C-alpha cells in the first residue's frame, strides 16, 4: 500500500510506504515530505487514496494507481467476501475465542493449584475448602458453558 510513488515519463516506476532517507544520492529525502513542489521536481508524488474499502466485508486484492492532473490516486481493488469466506472467518473467530478461554482458564486453575496441596488444604476452614472447590469446578466447567462467542463471566476467586 504505497503512500509515495516515483513518476518518470508519466509512469509510476517505484512505490514506497514511507519516504526513504536516501534516494539516488539525495540524503534526507524523508525530511522534505512537506515541500510538495520540491518533491514533485524530483518525481516524488504523495499518493491520494480514494474509494471505499471495508475490511469487515471485503477482501483487498490490491490497488489501482492512476496519474491525473499532476496527482497520483490509488483506488482499492476489492471484492465482497464469499459466503464460504464469511463462514471460515466466523469459525476462525470461534476457534480463537475458545482457545483463549481454555488458555486463560488453565492459567487460573494453575494459579490455584497450591490450594490443593495437603498442608494448605489442611489449614483451610471447611467453608474455604468448599469455596475453592466450587471455584475450581466452575473454571473446569467454563468451556461447556459457552457454545457461542460472547463475553466470559469468570467465576470469582475466593479470598
C-alpha positions as CSV (number, residue, x, y, z in Angstrom):
1,X,0.0,0.0,0.0
2,X,2.2,2.8,-1.3
3,X,1.9,6.2,0.2
4,X,4.6,7.7,-2.1
5,X,5.5,6.9,-5.7
6,X,8.2,8.0,-8.2
7,X,6.8,9.1,-11.5
8,X,9.1,9.1,-14.6
9,X,7.8,9.8,-18.2
10,X,4.3,10.0,-16.7
11,X,4.6,6.4,-15.5
12,X,4.9,5.2,-11.9
13,X,8.3,3.4,-11.6
14,X,8.6,3.0,-7.8
15,X,6.3,2.5,-4.9
16,X,7.1,3.3,-1.2
17,X,5.2,3.0,2.0
18,X,7.4,5.7,3.6
19,X,9.9,8.1,2.1
20,X,13.5,6.7,2.2
21,X,16.2,8.7,4.0
22,X,18.4,8.4,0.9
23,X,17.5,8.1,-2.7
24,X,19.6,8.5,-5.8
25,X,22.3,10.4,-3.9
26,X,19.8,12.6,-2.2
27,X,20.3,12.5,1.6
28,X,17.4,13.3,3.9
29,X,14.7,12.9,1.3
30,X,12.3,12.0,4.1
31,X,12.8,15.4,5.6
32,X,11.3,17.1,2.5
33,X,7.9,15.4,2.8
34,X,6.1,18.7,3.5
35,X,7.6,20.5,0.4
36,X,5.3,19.1,-2.3
37,X,6.8,21.2,-5.1
38,X,10.3,20.1,-4.3
39,X,9.2,16.5,-4.1
40,X,7.4,16.8,-7.4
41,X,10.5,18.3,-9.0
42,X,12.3,15.1,-8.1
43,X,9.5,12.9,-9.4
44,X,8.0,12.0,-6.0
45,X,4.3,12.2,-5.5
46,X,2.2,11.7,-2.4
47,X,-0.5,9.2,-3.1
48,X,-4.1,10.3,-2.6
49,X,-6.4,7.4,-1.6
50,X,-9.9,7.4,-3.0
51,X,-12.7,4.9,-3.0
52,X,-14.0,2.8,-0.1
53,X,-12.8,-0.4,1.3
54,X,-14.4,-2.2,4.2
55,X,-12.1,-4.8,5.7
56,X,-15.0,-6.3,7.6
57,X,-16.9,-7.3,4.4
58,X,-14.4,-7.1,1.6
59,X,-11.2,-8.8,0.5
60,X,-8.5,-6.4,-0.6
61,X,-7.0,-7.7,-3.9
62,X,-4.6,-4.7,-4.3
63,X,-4.7,-1.2,-5.5
64,X,-5.1,0.5,-8.9
65,X,-3.0,3.7,-9.3
66,X,-3.5,6.4,-11.8
67,X,-1.9,9.8,-12.6
68,X,-4.3,12.6,-13.3
69,X,-3.8,16.4,-13.3
70,X,-0.4,16.2,-11.8
71,X,-1.5,13.9,-8.9
72,X,-1.4,10.2,-8.2
73,X,-4.5,8.4,-7.0
74,X,-4.9,4.9,-5.7
75,X,-8.2,3.1,-5.5
76,X,-8.6,-0.2,-3.6
77,X,-9.4,-3.2,-5.8
78,X,-11.6,-5.3,-3.6
79,X,-14.4,-7.8,-3.7
80,X,-17.1,-8.8,-1.2
81,X,-16.3,-11.8,0.9
82,X,-17.9,-15.0,-0.4
83,X,-20.3,-16.9,1.9
84,X,-17.6,-19.5,2.4
85,X,-15.0,-16.9,3.4
86,X,-17.5,-15.4,5.9
87,X,-18.2,-18.8,7.4
88,X,-14.4,-19.5,7.7
89,X,-13.9,-16.2,9.4
90,X,-16.7,-16.8,11.8
91,X,-15.3,-20.3,12.6
92,X,-11.8,-18.8,13.0
93,X,-13.1,-16.2,15.5
94,X,-14.9,-19.0,17.4
95,X,-11.7,-21.1,17.5
96,X,-9.7,-18.2,18.7
97,X,-12.3,-17.4,21.4
98,X,-12.3,-20.9,22.7
99,X,-8.6,-21.2,22.6
100,X,-8.3,-18.0,24.6
101,X,-11.0,-19.2,27.0
102,X,-9.2,-22.5,27.7
103,X,-5.8,-20.9,27.9
104,X,-6.9,-18.3,30.5
105,X,-9.0,-21.0,32.3
106,X,-5.9,-23.3,32.5
107,X,-3.8,-20.4,33.8
108,X,-6.4,-19.6,36.5
109,X,-6.5,-23.3,37.5
110,X,-2.8,-23.5,37.6
111,X,-2.6,-20.3,39.8
112,X,-5.0,-22.0,42.3
113,X,-3.3,-25.4,42.3
114,X,-1.5,-24.5,45.5
115,X,-4.8,-24.6,47.4
116,X,-4.9,-28.4,46.8
117,X,-1.6,-29.0,48.4
118,X,-2.1,-31.1,51.6
119,X,-0.5,-28.6,54.0
120,X,-2.5,-25.6,52.6
121,X,-5.7,-27.7,52.3
122,X,-5.4,-28.9,55.9
123,X,-5.1,-25.3,57.2
124,X,-8.3,-24.1,55.5
125,X,-11.7,-23.9,57.1
126,X,-14.5,-26.1,55.7
127,X,-16.0,-23.0,54.2
128,X,-12.7,-22.1,52.4
129,X,-12.4,-25.6,51.1
130,X,-15.9,-25.5,49.6
131,X,-15.3,-22.1,48.1
132,X,-12.1,-23.2,46.4
133,X,-13.7,-26.5,45.2
134,X,-16.6,-24.6,43.7
135,X,-14.3,-22.0,42.1
136,X,-12.1,-24.7,40.5
137,X,-15.1,-26.7,39.4
138,X,-16.6,-23.6,37.8
139,X,-13.4,-23.0,35.9
140,X,-13.3,-26.6,34.7
141,X,-17.0,-26.2,33.5
142,X,-16.4,-23.0,31.6
143,X,-15.8,-24.4,28.1
144,X,-19.0,-26.4,28.2
145,X,-21.0,-23.3,29.4
146,X,-20.2,-21.5,26.2
147,X,-21.3,-22.5,22.7
148,X,-21.1,-19.1,21.1
149,X,-18.6,-16.2,21.2
150,X,-19.7,-13.9,23.9
151,X,-18.2,-12.1,26.9
152,X,-17.0,-14.5,29.5
153,X,-18.3,-14.4,33.0
154,X,-15.3,-15.6,35.0
155,X,-16.1,-17.1,38.4
156,X,-15.0,-15.0,41.4
157,X,-11.8,-16.2,43.0
158,X,-12.2,-16.9,46.7
159,X,-10.3,-14.7,49.1
